[in-house]
Amino acid sequence: MTPSLNQMVTAMAANEAELSRPAILEIEPDSKHDPVRWLGERKAQLNQLLLKRGAVLLKGFDPLTPEKFEAFIGAASGELLLYKNRSTPRSLVQGRVYTSTEYPPDQVIPLHNENSYTHEWPQKIYFTCLTAAETGGETPLADSRRVLSLLPVDLAEKFEQLGVMYIRTFTPGLGLTWQETFQMTDRIQVQKYCQKNGIQAEWLSEGRLRIKQVLQAVLTHPVTKERVWFNQAHLFHVTALEQEVRQEIGRDIAADELPRNAFFGNGEEIRANDLQAIRESYAAAEYKEPWREGDILVLDNILFAHGRRPYSGYRRVIVGMT
């Protein structure tokens, strides 16, 4: 039987394997219609459990409308955030609730911490399943503390010392536009935003924009003080693309003019075996649970990374961030 929220908060002396997985709570049948009412006096307990475990999966609610989902997030964590400085396509669903990343269903979205390629990121990220895929479509998770512990020590130390340099070039017809990324249409606005946020911006020919920013690879959680792996070097690096795609665009585009790429913070290339070590650490830490319609997944975005598995059929998962 799935333990209650009270039982899970009381039983904090879980073993290490359990602490690297989400806490899974089955909602009482008489609460399944109203997640905001269920939250009620449980809010402090839910947040306490989230700080300890990093991820909480609530199962047993009826499928939520986007409006109810937004109300639940607001009751749990306050005002929702806008999706700014984007790197993937999403659509606005309701208020500040968005679709999950709109990549084709046959593609894998690698494990990552939301917006860890920027200077600001959500503390918490909420998902709910409106329609589960026929097969696949899980949102895999990985404990960022465990990912760091699994990396070769010398590699983690080098990344921590140098950080990660992200280079993005916005070229019309190739990936997201700068207008979609920054949610702005005026070059001067974008320039001011970049200057304010420590982003080096350079306007190129034919309306292209290239931005560079060096950010952390390892982060200390502001509350728990735990150190975590917190970057998207493996996802931004050109090797994240399929080989055929890399070869096609690499014939015509320089490494520092690709839609996105990643280097060590001093500009040094990240070696293939280093990227492989990172991806293997994520794979070793991965946990996945099938979606059930009505499920709500709550993540501490620093403590847990998330991704998406390929799927068949129709899948609809929506997201809100605080």
N, C-alpha and C positions, 0 to 999 in steps of 0.2 A: 504493500500500500504506500502511495506517495505521501511523505510527511507533510504536516501543515507548516505554515509560516512560523508559528510559535515554536514548533519542534525544531525547525531548522536553525532558527536564531539561537535557541538554547544549546543545540548540539554543534557549537562552533569548533569543537575539537575533532573536526573531520580529518581523515588521513590525506596525505599529499595528493594522491590520485583524485580524490573527490574535489579537492580545492582547485584543481586545474580543469574542472568541468562546471557547467552551469548548475545552479540549484534549480531543480524542477519541482514545481508546486502544482498540484491538482486542485482546482477551485471547487468549493462546495457547490452542489447542484442548485441550492437556493440563491446563489450569488451570480449564476452564469449570465443573467440578463443585463447586469449593471456593473461594469468594472469600476466605475467611479465610486459607487456605493460600497463595493467590496473593499476598495482601498481604504476608505474611512480612517479608522484609527490604526490601520496597519502601515501607514506611510513611513513612520520612523523605523519600524522593523524591516520593511522592504529595503530602505536605504542602508540600514546596518548590514543586512545580508549581502547587498550589492557590493559594499566596500570590502567585505571579507571574501566573497566568492568571485566577484567581478562580472558575473552574468547570472540572470535569473530568468527562467522560462516559466510563464504562467499558462497552464493548460486547463481547458474546460469552459471557457467563455463561449457564448454564442458569437458567430462572426460579427465583427464590429462595423459600423458605418465609419467613414473617415471622420465625421463630426464627433462621434463617440470616442474614437481613438485619440483625436486631438484633445478632447476634454480630459481623458484619462492622463495623458502626458502632462497637461497643464496642472492637474490636481497633484500629480506625483512630483513634478520638478519645476513648475513655474513656466514662465514664458518660453515659447519655442523659438528656435533660431532660424534665420534665413540660410539657405544654402548658397554661400558666397565662395569666390575664388574656386570655381568648379574645375573638376578634371574629368568628369564623366557626364553623360546625358541623363537628365531626370526631368520629369514633368511635375508641375504643381497640381496637387489633387484637391486640397482644401486648406484654406488658411495658410499654415506653414507645414503642412503634411505633403510629402512628395512620394512619387513612385520610387521603388528601388532602382538601381542602375539599369538603364535600358540597353543592355547588350543582347545580341542574338542568343537564343536558348542553347545553342550548341557550344557556347563559349564558357570557359571557367573564369570567374573573377577571383584572382589570388587573395589570400588572406591579407588584411591590412587594417590599420587603425584609421578611422575616418579623419580626413583632412590633416594627417600628420606631415604632409608635404607643405603645409602653410605655417604661418606664425600664430594662428589661432585655430582652435578645434573645439568641437563639442565635448563636454564632460560626459554626457550620457547620450545614448542613441537607442531609440525604441523602434521595434518592428512589429507588425501584425500581419497575419496571413488572412487575406480575404478569400482567395481561391488557391488551393494546393495543386501543384502540378500532377499530371498523371503518373510520371516517374521522375525521380531525381528532384532537383531544385532546392536542395537543402541549403541552409545558410550555415556553412561550417564555421567553427570558432576555434581560437587558439589563445591560451593564456599568455599574455605578453611577457610576464615574469618568467614563465617556463621557456619561452622562445629564447630569451636572453641567456638563460642558464645552459641551454643546449648548444649555443654557438661556441666555436673555438675561442678560448680566452684572448689570444693575441688579436684575432679579428675583431672581436667586440671592443677591445681596448683601442684599436686603431680607429674604428668608426666613432667611438666616444670622443677621442681626441680631435679628430678632423671634422666630424659632422658629415652631412650629405649636401652636395650641390645639386639642385634641381634646375634643369634648363628646359624651357618650354618655348617653342616657336609656333605662333599662330599664323597659319597660311590658309588663305581662302580655299575651301574645298578639301581640306585635309585636317580632319579632326574638328574639335570644338573651335569656334571663333573666339576672338578676344571679347567680343560683345557678349556672347553667351557666358563665357567664363567669369567675367567681372560684373555681369548684369549692368553694363554701362554702354552708352553709344558715343560718348565724347572722348576723344584722345586726351584732352587736358585733364578730364576727370580721372582717367586711368593712370596718367602720369602722376597725379597728386596722390592717388591711392598707393601706388608703388613706392613713391618717396616716403610716405608716412609709415609704410610697413616693411621697410628695409629690402625692397625688391629692386634689383637693377633692371631697368627697362630700356630697350633700344628699338627704335622704329627702323625697319628695313625697307627695301624696295617693294613695290607692288602691294603696299598696304599691310605688310607683315609686321608682327611684333615679336621680339624675343625677350624673355625675362629670365633672370637668374636669381637664385636665392640659396644661401647656405643655412641649414637648420640642423637641429639636434638629431642624433641617431639613437641616443639613449636618454631616457627621461626619468625623473624621480616623481612619483605620484605626490601631489600636494597634500594629501591627507594621510595616506598610509605610509608614506616615505619609502615605498618599495621602488626599486629600479626596474625599468622595463625597456624592452626593445620597442622603439617608437619612431618609425620612419617608413618611407615607401621606396627605398632604393631599388629593391628587387622588382617592384611593380613598374616604376618609371623607366628603369634601364631598358635599352633597346632590345635586350635578349628576352624580355617579356613578350615580345611580338613573335608570332609564328615565323619560322625560318623563311618561308616563301615571301612573306610580307617584308621582312627585314631586307632580304636581297633586292626586292623590287624597289623599295624606297631608298635603299642605301646606294643604289647606282647613281641617283640624281641629287641626293641631299646629304650635306655634310653632317657629321655627328652632333655638332652644336647647333644645327638648324632642324633637327627632327622635331616632330610634334611634342615629344618629351623624351628626356634622357636623364640619367643620374651619374654622378661622379663622386669621388671623395671630396670633402669640402675644400681641399687645396687644388682641385681640378684634375687630380690623378685619376686615371682609368680604374674602374673596379674590375678586378680579374674574374674570369668566368668561374674559376673554382671557388672564389669567395661568394659569388652569387649563388652557386650551387649549395654551398654550406648554409646560407640563409634559407633557401627554399627547403632544404632537408630539415632544418630546425622547425620551420612552420609545419611541415608535413608530420613530423614526429609529435608535435603538440596538438594536432588537429582533432577536433571532436565534432560530430554532426548528429543531428536528431531530425527525423522527418517532420515536416510541417503538418499541422492539423489546423483546419480552418477555425479561426477564433483565438489561436495561440497569440500571446504577447511575449516578445523577447526583449528584455531590458539589459543593456550592456553598459558597464563603465568603460568608456571608449579608450581610456589609458590602459586599463588592466586587461582588456580583451580585444583581439582582432577578429574580423569577420570577413566572409567572402561569399561566393555563390557557386554551387555545383550546376553542371548542365542539366537540362530537363526536357521532357516532352509534354505536349498538351499545353493548356493555358495555365499560367501562373500569375497571381497578383499578390504582391507583398508591398506594403506601404511603410513609410519611414517618417519619423520625426526626431528632432535633435534638440537638446537643451544644454 
